[in-house]
């Protein structure tokens, strides 16, 4: 697993004040590749815990605003 090797899959989200990442995953059933696939937003805590914050299909929803991501992070703290 990449996290065990101290790698962080995805792109670090900027401008939210927390260390969180967004990963693009393909949706094989929709046959659209990564661009029309799923988005997973996660946060690593204490070097051992990976917290799934949000998952959504890009075809169903545009990007999640930063304030929504921050609210989810703060609600899980």
C-alpha positions as a Markdown table, in Angstrom:
| # | Residue | x | y | z |
|---|---|---|---|---|
| 1 | Unk | 0.0 | 0.0 | 0.0 |
| 2 | Unk | 1.3 | 3.4 | -0.9 |
| 3 | Unk | 0.6 | 4.9 | 2.5 |
| 4 | Unk | 2.7 | 2.2 | 4.2 |
| 5 | Unk | 5.6 | 3.4 | 2.0 |
| 6 | Unk | 4.9 | 7.0 | 3.2 |
| 7 | Unk | 3.5 | 8.1 | -0.2 |
| 8 | Unk | 0.2 | 10.1 | -0.5 |
| 9 | Unk | -1.8 | 9.1 | -3.5 |
| 10 | Unk | -3.6 | 11.9 | -5.2 |
| 11 | Unk | -3.3 | 15.6 | -5.2 |
| 12 | Unk | -2.9 | 17.6 | -2.0 |
| 13 | Unk | -5.8 | 20.0 | -1.6 |
| 14 | Unk | -4.7 | 23.6 | -1.4 |
| 15 | Unk | -6.4 | 26.5 | 0.5 |
| 16 | Unk | -8.3 | 24.5 | 3.1 |
| 17 | Unk | -5.9 | 24.7 | 6.1 |
| 18 | Unk | -5.7 | 20.9 | 6.5 |
| 19 | Unk | -3.7 | 18.2 | 4.9 |
| 20 | Unk | -6.2 | 16.4 | 2.7 |
| 21 | Unk | -5.9 | 14.7 | -0.7 |
| 22 | Unk | -8.1 | 14.1 | -3.7 |
| 23 | Unk | -7.7 | 10.9 | -5.7 |
| 24 | Unk | -9.3 | 10.3 | -9.1 |
| 25 | Unk | -10.5 | 6.8 | -9.8 |
| 26 | Unk | -11.9 | 5.3 | -13.0 |
| 27 | Unk | -15.5 | 4.3 | -13.2 |
| 28 | Unk | -15.3 | 1.1 | -15.2 |
| 29 | Unk | -19.0 | 0.6 | -15.4 |
| 30 | Unk | -19.4 | 4.1 | -17.1 |
| 31 | Unk | -16.4 | 3.5 | -19.3 |
| 32 | Unk | -15.3 | 7.1 | -18.9 |
| 33 | Unk | -11.8 | 6.7 | -17.4 |
| 34 | Unk | -10.6 | 8.9 | -14.6 |
| 35 | Unk | -12.0 | 12.1 | -15.9 |
| 36 | Unk | -15.6 | 10.9 | -15.6 |
| 37 | Unk | -14.9 | 8.6 | -12.7 |
| 38 | Unk | -15.0 | 8.9 | -8.9 |
| 39 | Unk | -13.3 | 11.4 | -6.6 |
| 40 | Unk | -12.2 | 10.3 | -3.2 |
| 41 | Unk | -11.2 | 12.9 | -0.6 |
| 42 | Unk | -9.2 | 11.6 | 2.3 |
| 43 | Unk | -7.1 | 12.7 | 5.3 |
| 44 | Unk | -4.3 | 10.9 | 7.0 |
| 45 | Unk | -4.2 | 11.4 | 10.8 |
| 46 | Unk | -1.5 | 10.5 | 13.3 |
| 47 | Unk | 0.5 | 8.7 | 10.6 |
| 48 | Unk | -1.7 | 5.6 | 11.0 |
| 49 | Unk | -5.3 | 6.4 | 10.3 |
| 50 | Unk | -6.7 | 7.2 | 6.9 |
| 51 | Unk | -10.1 | 8.9 | 7.1 |
| 52 | Unk | -12.4 | 8.8 | 4.1 |
| 53 | Unk | -14.0 | 12.2 | 4.0 |
| 54 | Unk | -16.0 | 12.2 | 0.8 |
| 55 | Unk | -16.6 | 10.0 | -2.3 |
| 56 | Unk | -18.6 | 11.1 | -5.3 |
| 57 | Unk | -19.0 | 10.5 | -9.0 |
| 58 | Unk | -17.7 | 13.3 | -11.2 |
| 59 | Unk | -20.5 | 12.7 | -13.6 |
| 60 | Unk | -23.1 | 13.4 | -10.8 |
| 61 | Unk | -21.4 | 16.4 | -9.2 |
| 62 | Unk | -18.9 | 19.1 | -9.9 |
| 63 | Unk | -16.0 | 19.7 | -7.5 |
| 64 | Unk | -16.8 | 20.0 | -3.8 |
| 65 | Unk | -16.2 | 23.5 | -2.5 |
| 66 | Unk | -13.4 | 23.9 | 0.0 |
| 67 | Unk | -15.8 | 25.1 | 2.8 |
| 68 | Unk | -17.7 | 21.8 | 2.5 |
| 69 | Unk | -14.5 | 19.8 | 2.8 |
| 70 | Unk | -13.4 | 21.9 | 5.8 |
| 71 | Unk | -16.8 | 21.4 | 7.5 |
| 72 | Unk | -16.5 | 17.6 | 7.0 |
| 73 | Unk | -13.0 | 17.6 | 8.5 |
| 74 | Unk | -14.0 | 19.6 | 11.5 |
| 75 | Unk | -17.1 | 17.5 | 12.1 |
| 76 | Unk | -14.9 | 14.4 | 12.2 |
| 77 | Unk | -12.4 | 15.9 | 14.7 |
